[in-house]
Amino acid sequence: MNDFGFTIEQDVPQEIDDRAERMYDMIVPLIDNLMKNPEVETIKWPNREVKLQEFKEKLQDILNDR
């Protein structure tokens, strides 16, 4: 078997790992809140568009490491 002379880097650079953890910490509470009361079909979410846009911008800031 030929490995073409390269190996796979197993370590994720720390900055990527930190960004992933920050994003995870933001997304999980959103998912947990959406999972509450699964028997209720309608979710009351005032100002949803504004809040989701702000959330998207925060995620983009993390990706851009700001």
DRENPA-181281 format. One line per field, with one value per residue: residue number from 1; chain; x, z, y of N, C-alpha, C in turn. Coordinates in pm, whole numbers. Each point is the difference from the previous one (the first is absolute). Example, Ala and Ser with C-alpha at 12.3 -4.5 7.8 and 13.67 -1.06 7.14 Angstrom:
<rs>
pos <- c(1 / 2)
unit <- c(A / A)
n.X <- c(1319 / -35)
n.Z <- c(780 / -72)
n.Y <- c(-569 / 105)
ca.X <- c(-89 / 82)
ca.Z <- c(0 / 6)
ca.Y <- c(119 / 119)
c.X <- c(90 / -77)
c.Z <- c(0 / 73)
c.Y <- c(120 / 109)
</rs>
This chain:
<rs>
pos <- c(1 / 2 / 3 / 4 / 5 / 6 / 7 / 8 / 9 / 10 / 11 / 12 / 13 / 14 / 15 / 16 / 17 / 18 / 19 / 20 / 21 / 22 / 23 / 24 / 25 / 26 / 27 / 28 / 29 / 30 / 31 / 32 / 33 / 34 / 35 / 36 / 37 / 38 / 39 / 40 / 41 / 42 / 43 / 44 / 45 / 46 / 47 / 48 / 49 / 50 / 51 / 52 / 53 / 54 / 55 / 56 / 57 / 58 / 59 / 60 / 61 / 62 / 63 / 64 / 65 / 66)
unit <- c(A / A / A / A / A / A / A / A / A / A / A / A / A / A / A / A / A / A / A / A / A / A / A / A / A / A / A / A / A / A / A / A / A / A / A / A / A / A / A / A / A / A / A / A / A / A / A / A / A / A / A / A / A / A / A / A / A / A / A / A / A / A / A / A / A / A)
n.X <- c(84 / -29 / 75 / 63 / 59 / -129 / -18 / -99 / -16 / 25 / 92 / -110 / 31 / 62 / 32 / 12 / 70 / 61 / 10 / 34 / 78 / 42 / 7 / 58 / 74 / -1 / 28 / 66 / 16 / 28 / 74 / 59 / 0 / 44 / 72 / -10 / -81 / 50 / -89 / 61 / -94 / -44 / 103 / -19 / 35 / -31 / -7 / -56 / -43 / -23 / -55 / -60 / -26 / -29 / -69 / -49 / -15 / -46 / -69 / -36 / -21 / -54 / -67 / -24 / -19 / -116)
n.Z <- c(0 / -85 / 90 / -117 / 109 / 29 / 106 / 72 / 7 / 116 / 23 / 57 / -85 / 105 / -91 / -83 / 88 / 29 / -130 / -24 / 107 / -41 / -124 / 45 / 80 / -119 / -73 / 94 / 62 / -123 / -24 / 120 / -26 / -120 / 77 / 72 / 78 / -33 / 98 / 24 / -94 / 72 / -51 / 116 / -101 / 91 / -100 / -46 / -99 / 86 / 87 / -102 / -49 / 123 / 12 / -123 / 35 / 115 / -65 / -86 / 107 / 52 / -112 / 7 / 116 / 19)
n.Y <- c(-119 / 95 / 67 / 4 / -47 / -3 / 76 / -43 / 130 / -51 / 91 / 45 / 99 / 49 / 93 / -103 / -68 / 115 / 27 / -125 / 8 / 118 / -50 / -111 / 79 / 59 / -106 / -65 / 119 / 41 / -106 / 15 / 130 / -28 / -81 / 109 / -66 / -118 / -8 / 117 / 18 / 101 / 64 / 61 / 81 / 95 / 86 / -109 / 77 / 98 / -82 / -59 / 119 / 42 / -112 / 17 / 126 / -45 / -92 / 95 / 77 / -108 / -24 / 130 / -63 / 61)
ca.X <- c(-84 / 78 / -60 / 32 / 100 / -54 / -75 / -112 / 21 / -107 / -28 / -72 / 59 / -73 / -96 / -119 / -65 / -65 / -116 / -103 / -58 / -83 / -122 / -79 / -59 / -109 / -105 / -68 / -115 / -107 / -62 / -69 / -124 / -95 / -46 / -92 / -142 / -15 / -141 / -55 / 38 / 34 / 101 / -13 / 136 / -8 / 119 / 81 / 89 / 108 / 83 / 74 / 102 / 107 / 66 / 81 / 113 / 92 / 66 / 94 / 113 / 85 / 70 / 100 / 86 / -3)
ca.Z <- c(0 / -12 / 79 / -72 / 73 / 93 / 115 / 38 / 125 / 93 / 92 / -54 / 56 / 118 / -30 / -59 / 109 / 84 / -73 / -2 / 134 / 22 / -79 / 65 / 120 / -41 / -72 / 85 / 70 / -96 / -25 / 123 / 13 / -103 / 36 / 113 / -29 / -137 / -34 / -51 / -140 / -34 / 85 / 9 / -8 / -40 / -63 / -45 / -110 / 53 / 87 / -82 / -73 / 97 / 26 / -117 / 1 / 105 / -53 / -102 / 72 / 50 / -114 / -44 / 119 / 47)
ca.Y <- c(119 / 122 / 107 / 123 / 78 / 100 / -48 / 86 / 73 / -35 / 110 / 115 / 122 / 47 / 106 / -63 / -71 / 101 / 53 / -104 / -8 / 119 / -16 / -104 / 58 / 88 / -73 / -98 / 57 / 22 / -130 / -42 / 77 / -45 / -135 / 6 / -19 / -51 / -23 / 126 / 10 / 137 / 63 / 145 / 53 / 141 / 58 / -113 / 34 / 83 / -83 / -96 / 74 / 28 / -128 / -28 / 91 / -46 / -119 / 46 / 61 / -108 / -59 / 97 / 19 / 139)
c.X <- c(88 / -69 / 30 / 93 / -55 / -72 / -112 / 31 / -120 / -40 / -71 / 65 / -88 / -104 / -127 / -78 / -75 / -125 / -114 / -68 / -90 / -131 / -91 / -72 / -113 / -119 / -79 / -115 / -118 / -74 / -78 / -131 / -104 / -57 / -98 / -143 / -25 / -145 / -68 / 51 / 47 / 99 / -23 / 141 / -6 / 134 / 96 / 101 / 121 / 94 / 82 / 109 / 118 / 80 / 92 / 126 / 103 / 76 / 103 / 121 / 95 / 79 / 110 / 97 / 11 / -35)
c.Z <- c(0 / 78 / -60 / 77 / 92 / 115 / 30 / 135 / 91 / 91 / -73 / 59 / 111 / -33 / -63 / 108 / 91 / -67 / -1 / 136 / 29 / -78 / 62 / 122 / -31 / -55 / 91 / 80 / -93 / -28 / 121 / 17 / -104 / 32 / 118 / -48 / -142 / -41 / -53 / -143 / -39 / 100 / -3 / 7 / -51 / -56 / -53 / -108 / 48 / 85 / -78 / -81 / 92 / 30 / -116 / -2 / 106 / -47 / -106 / 63 / 52 / -114 / -51 / 112 / 41 / 145)
c.Y <- c(124 / 111 / 137 / 93 / 106 / -68 / 99 / 63 / -25 / 116 / 114 / 125 / 58 / 106 / -55 / -73 / 98 / 56 / -102 / -11 / 121 / -10 / -104 / 57 / 97 / -78 / -93 / 62 / 28 / -130 / -48 / 74 / -42 / -137 / 2 / -14 / -51 / -25 / 125 / 19 / 140 / 55 / 150 / 57 / 143 / 48 / -107 / 39 / 80 / -85 / -102 / 68 / 33 / -127 / -38 / 87 / -40 / -124 / 39 / 66 / -107 / -62 / 91 / 36 / 147 / 4)
</rs>
